[in-house]
Amino acid sequence: ERSPQGFENSMAVNHFGHFLLINLLLENILSSEKEIFLNGSNTLFKPRITVLGTVTANYSELGGRIPIPSPADLGDLSGFKNGFLPPISMANGKKFKPGKAYKDSKLCNMVTVQELSKRYPQEKIIVNSLYPGCVADTNLFRYTPWLFRVFFPLFQKFITRGYVSQRVAGERVAQVATHKKYAQPAVHWSWGNRQKKDRQAFSQRLSKRIIDEKTSRETYNLTSKLVGLG
């Protein structure tokens, strides 16, 4: 399926939509530093952008190397360079693979975080990302076969141990978006792939596919043009 603009939906919703919203709000965000009441006290809150990443987009983690259908990889960005309109549906310009399309779109989210962190100093804004764990029982999977919707949450709870509830995931997102200890630019925060009680968040190592300067710069500039900003 495609968005009204003609972009493949995974990329349109997860990357192009996020990218456009961030950039339309950016000037207001940059000028929003002020003293607010937060976590029980008054504090000068530095503007922050927090993006939800995923383990399947990070080739440095085991979950990011699973070849079903293949790992996230933007390739030579030929899909972006050639307009991403029909018949193009993938970032690398190759044949459409739904699972990879999702992974690629989340890879773009994490690349955007890295590029924004380079373009704006941490004195002005903190841009970071996180993986809160696998929230396996939401409407994200509404178009998958019903057997998958039944067994995937069970698989994540009892086999991989990666499952987290919607409430826990939401709390972790809120922490990264507001707490002082997470105010570090370009960090991808994670609680690990196997959830354990009282585990603390840590800075997850990122693959070259995310942090490569040339790729992040090109992806950012090409996306700007595709959404009408460049």
Disulfide bonds with the S-S distance in Angstrom:
none
